[in-house]
Amino acid sequence: MRQRVVRVALTAALVAVVLLATPLALVIRTSLYTAQRDTLERAALAGAVHVSPDYGTGDPVELPPPPSGGSLGLYDPQARLRAGSGPATGDAPVRRALGGGLVRRGTGGQVVVTVPVSHAERVIGVIRASSPAGAVERRVLAAWGVLLGVAVLAVLVAVLVARRQARALAAPLEDLSRHCRAVAEGDLSRRADSSSIAEIDQVARTHNEMLHSLSELLRHERDFTSNASHQLRTPLAGLQLALEGGLGQEDETRLRPVVAEALATTERLHRTVEELLRLSRTEGWAHSAATYVPAQQLIRETADRWHGLFAGEGRRLVSAADDVPADVRIPGGPVSEVLGILLDNARVHGRGTVRLRARDLGSALAVDVADEGSIDGDPARVFDRGHSGAGTGTGIGLALARDLTASFGGRLSVTHSNPTTFMLLLPVGQEEQDSPDSPEDPAP
């Protein structure tokens, strides 16, 4: 590209120089010859002033000095040289001047100007001034040499400017090419830098936006895979245990509860997959697609589902939602997933009694999940994907809980590090108005 820019600039400079220098060279030559003729004309007119009508009777004529390197002479009507210098017999310009008028001619390598001298309405002589044409040609060539030097200098300056501009144009494109090569090799974190060229900056911005969209798409896909693996592990384990327990039952009456529990677990798996797909495909959770359930019912069902797991490990799960009005409804699917993640985090990384409590805040609902453990380090880092405060696990659960909470307009935070307490803040006013299940329920 750099060589192409230089070639284009050089071609443009050469065309401009030729188009400008050629007429200028002709003007210089014409003007130098015109100036020389003007000089000779002034000398001839000055000589004509000194010519007396009586010069033909022998009165001497004193002509002024001739031009430098030239000649100045007086010719009588017979075209004979009577005074000054010049050819002994008048040449064609002298003979033409004897006929009357001002004649300028250049013959025989000479620049000649003739001026007729008149008396009593007749020509009594001619003043002839001349100079070698070679002297004018030398001045013309010198002027042309200067013009050629200026043209060459202009072309050199154009080439230097073109090389500089070529570097300025090519450098951002070369950087963009290296950036694209790095992206092609798998580095999706690279971003093209801006330059001083608006068009290239527009290409870089468009490329960065495309790369950002691609990175987000890949991140959503990776997150979905990780989230699905994390969220489906516990329900699948419970389903497997239930089915294994059902295989050992010969009594049909004892088998029915096992099958019912397996079906309930399957339904929860179905809802979990739906929530994960919705989160991975959209930037925000669609409120109209949510199924709203009473907050008390959701807290109670969540506690019932997790009570057995904690009891099996010798721990207690205490839940409370008595001060929450019965008509407060919240999106069931995503909130259930978030609470499941928080309770599983308390089961795996916490210790002691776990408390699940819902509090009515008027226009919002707060759900606290607390245990008797503690968080080491910065509490905000527990929501970073890949971070595990206990040093084990994948560090996916709390990051997923944060994303799910943000998708329906809630907020998840750590309110205490010791004992560990998470607060899930749910706005309930807008959800009630938008809920397809309870369009007429007023906000609490």
N, C-alpha and C positions, 0 to 999 in steps of 0.2 A: 504493500500500500504506500509505503514511504516513497519508493522510486516512482510510482505512478503519480503521486502528488507533485513530486519534483519535475517530472516530465511535463505534466500539464502546465505547471507554472512557467517552466522554461519556454514551452511552445507559445504560451500567451505573451510572455515578455518579448520573444523574438518577433512575433507578429506585430506587437505594438511598436517596437523599435523600427521595424521596416516601414510600417505605415506612417510613422512620424518622421523618421530620419530622412527618407527619400525626398519628400517635398521640401523639407528643411534644407537639405543639401542643394537642391535646385534654387531655392530662394537665396541661399548664401552666395552661390555663384553669380546669380543675376544681380544681386545687390552690390557685390564687389565690382563688377564690371560697370554698373551704373554709377557707382561712386567715382571710379577712375575717369569715366567720360565727363562727369560733372566737374572734376578737377581740370581736365583739359579744356572744357568749355570756358571755365572761368579764366584760365590762362589766355585762351584765344580772344576772349572779349577784352581782357586787359590790354592785349597787344593791339587790337583794333582801335583802341582809344588813342594810341600813339601814332597812328598812320595819318599823315597830312595829305590833302588832295594834290599837293605839289610835288609828291615824292617822285612822280614820273619825270620831272624836269631836272632831277639830280639832287633834290633836297634829301639829305640823309634821314633815315628812319631808325629811331632807337627803340627797339623792342625790349620788353622786360625779360628777365631770365626764363629759360624754358623750364618745364616741370622736371623734377628729379629723374634722371635717366632718359629723358625724352628730348623732343625738338620742338622749336617754335619758329615759324618762318612766314615771310610776306611774299605773295605771288601776285604778279601783275596780270592784266587781262589776257596776256598771251601765255599764261601759266608758267612764267619763268620766275625763278627764285630771285627776289630783289634784296631781301634782308633776312637775317636770322639763319636758322639751320633747317635742314630738310633735304629732300631730293631736289636736284637741279631743275627738273621739269615736273610740274604738278601732276599728280596722279588723278585717278578717277574722282575721288572726293573733292579735289580742288576744282576740276572741270565742272562738276555738278554744282558746286557753290558759286562759280562764275555765272551760272544761269539764275542765281537768286535762291534765297532760303538758307536754312541751317541744315547742314549735312553731318551725320555721324556715321562713320563706317570703320570697320576693322579689316584691313587687308594686309597680306604678307606678314602675318605675325605681329601686326601693329594695331593699336587702338588709336583711331584718328578722329579728330573733330575739326571741322572747317567752319569758319565764320566769314561771310562776305562783308566787304567794306564798301559802303555806298556813298555817293556824292551826287547831288543834283539828279536824283532818281535813276542813277545808273551805277553799276558795280565797277569800282575802280581797282579792286584787288580782293585778295582772299588771305585770311590768316589761317594757317594750318598748324594745329598742335597735335602731337602724337607721342606715344610711349610704347615700349615693347609689351606685347600681350603676355610674354612669359612671366613678367613680374606679377601681373594680376593672377595668372594661373598658380604661381607659387603661393600667393596669399590664399587663393581658393583651396589649394591642397592642404595648407596649414589649418585653415578653418575646418576642412573636412576631417583632418586628423584629430582635431579637438572634439568634433562631433562624434567620431568613431570611438574615441576614448570614453566620452560620456555614455555612449550607447553600451559599450562593453561593461563599464562600471554599473550601469543600470541593470544589465543582465546578471552580473555577479551578485548584486544586491538582491535581485529577484530570486536567484537560486538560494542564497543564504536564508532569506525570509521563507522561501518555500520549504527548505529543509527543516527550519524551526517549526513551521506550521505542521509539516508532515509528522514530526516527532510529537507535537501536541495532539494531533488527531489520532496517531497510531498507538500512542502509549495507553490511553484508556481502553481501546479495543483489544490491545494485547493483554492488558490486565483482565478484561472481561473474558478473553479466550482462556487464560490460565485459570480463572475462577470456574468457568464451565468445565474445564478438564478435571479440576479437583472435585466438582460436584459429580461428574460422570464416574469418578473413581470411588464415590460413596460418601464424600464429606458434605452432608446436607446442611451443616451449620454455617457454611461459608456464605457471605453476602457480598455482592459487587459494590465497590466503592464508587462514590460520586466523583465527577470531574467538572471542569469548567465549560463543557460543551453540552448544551441543553438537549440536543437530539440523542447523544450517547447516554446522558443521564436518564432520559425517558426510557431507553432500552434497558438500562440497568435496573431502574425501578420496576418496570414490568417483569423483568427476569426475577428480581427478588420477591415480588408478590407471587409469581408462579411458584417459586421455590418454597415460599412460606406455606402456600396452600398445599403443596405436595408433602411438605414435612408434617403439616397438621393432619393430613389424611393418613400418612403412615403412622403417626403417633396415635391417632384414634384406633387404627387397626391393631397396633401393638398393645395399647391399653385394653382394648376389648378382649384380646386373647388372655392377657394377664388377669383382668377382672373376672372373666368367665371362669378361668382356672381357680381363682381364689374363692369366688362366691359359690361355685358348685361343689367344692370339695366337701364341705361339712354336710350339706343336704344329701349328697350322694352316699356319704358314709352312713348317715342315719337311715337312708333308704335300704342300703345293703344290710345293715343290722336288723331292720324290721323284717326284711324278706327272709334272712337267715333264721330269725326267730319263728317266722311263719312256717318254715319247712319242718320244724320239729313239732308242730301242733297237729294232732290227729283229729281233735274235736273241732267240728265246723263252727261251733259257737265261739270258741277261742280264736279261730282263724279270722273271723270277720273283723275284729278290732285291728288285727295286724294289717289286713288288706286296706282298711279305712285309713290307717295311719300312713301306709305306703302311698295311697292315692293323694292324701293331703300333702305329703312331701313332694309328690310329683307336681301338684298344682303350684307349690311354692317354687319349684325349679322352673316351671313354665313362666311364672311372673318374674323371676330373677332374670331369665334370659331376655324377656321383653324389655325390662328396665335397662339392661346392659346394651341391647341393640339400640334403644331410643337414645341413650346417652352417647353412643359412638357415632350415630348418624346425624345428630343435630347439635347446634351450638347451645340451644336452650331447650328445656323440657316443655312440651306443649301442654298447657293447663287443661285444654279441652279434652285431651286424651286420658286424663287421670281419672281414677276411680276414687271418689271421696268417701271416707268412712268416719264414723265418730271417733274422736280422739281417745275416749275412755275405752272403747272396744279394742282399738289398735294396741293400746298399752297392755290391756288385759291379755289379749291373744299372744302378744310378743312374750310376756312374762310366762304364760303357760307353756309356750313352745320351748323356752330356754331353761325352765325350772329343772327339768329332768337332767339336762347336761351338767348343770352346776351341782345338783344333788349327787350325781354319780361321782363327782370329784370331791365330795364332802364339803361343799360350799353352799352358802345361802344366796338366794336372789329375792330381794324385797322390792315390791313395786307399789306405787301410790299414784292415783289420779283422781282423788275424791273431790278436790277443789276445782276441777275442770268442768264447765257446764256440759250437759249432755248433748246440746245441739252444736257444739263446736266440732267441725268436720275438717279433716286434713287429707291430703293425697296419700292413699293407703300404700300403693306399691313402693314408691321411692323411699318414703319414710320408714316403712318396714325394713327395707334393705339397709338403710343407714343405721337403724337401731340394732339390727342383727350384726353389723360390722362392729359397732361399739361394744356390744355384749360379748362378742367373740374375742375382741381385743382385751376386754377385762378378764375373760376366762383364761386366755393364753398368757398374757403379760402381767395381769394384776394378781391380787391375792385378797383373801378374806371375803367378807360379805360384799355383794354387789347390790347397789340401790338404783332402781329405775323409777324416776319421779317426774310427773308432768305438772307444770305450774301455769295457771292462767294469768297472762299479763295484760288483758284487755284486748288490744289489737293484735297480739301475738301470743304464741304458745311456746313455753320453754320446757324442754325435756332434758333432765340431768341424768347422766350415767356415771356413777361413782363407785370406786372400790377402795380398798385399804392399802393399795400399793402407792408408788411414787414414780415420778418421771425424772430421769437424770438428764442434765443438759438443757438446751433451749427447748421449751415446750412447743414452739412454733414449728420446729423441725420434724415433729412426729407426723405432720401431714405431707412431708416430702416423699414422693414416690421412690421406693427403694430404701428408705430409712426405716430401721427397726430399733426402737429404744431398748429392747431387751437383748439385742445382739443376735437374735434368731428370727427366722421368718423372711418373707419377701418384701415387707414394707409396702404392700399394695393396698391393704384394707382401708386404712385411714385416708390415704390419698383418694381412693374411690369414694369413700363416704363424703369427703369434702366436695368432690365433683358432683356427686348426686345431689347434695344439699344445695349447691349453687345453681343446679339446673332448674329447681323449682322455686328459687328466690329466697331460700333460707340461709342460715349462717351457722357454721360449726366451729367451735373454739374450745380451747382448754382454759377453764376458769380456775383450777387449782392443780398444782403439781404434786402436792403432798397433803392429803390423799388425792390420788388422781381423779379428776372430775372433768367430764366433757359436758358441754351444754349445746343442745340442738335448738336453735331459735327458728320458729316457724311462723310466718305471717299468715293469719287466718282470715282476715277481713275480706281480701280480694278472692281468695280461694272459695269462700262460701258463695259469693255472688256468681262466680263462674261455674260452680259445680253443677253438672247436669243431673246429679242425683238429688240435689236439694235446692232448686232454683228459688224457693220462697223462704228458705231459712234465714233469719236475720243474723247479723254478726253479733257475737257476744259483747 
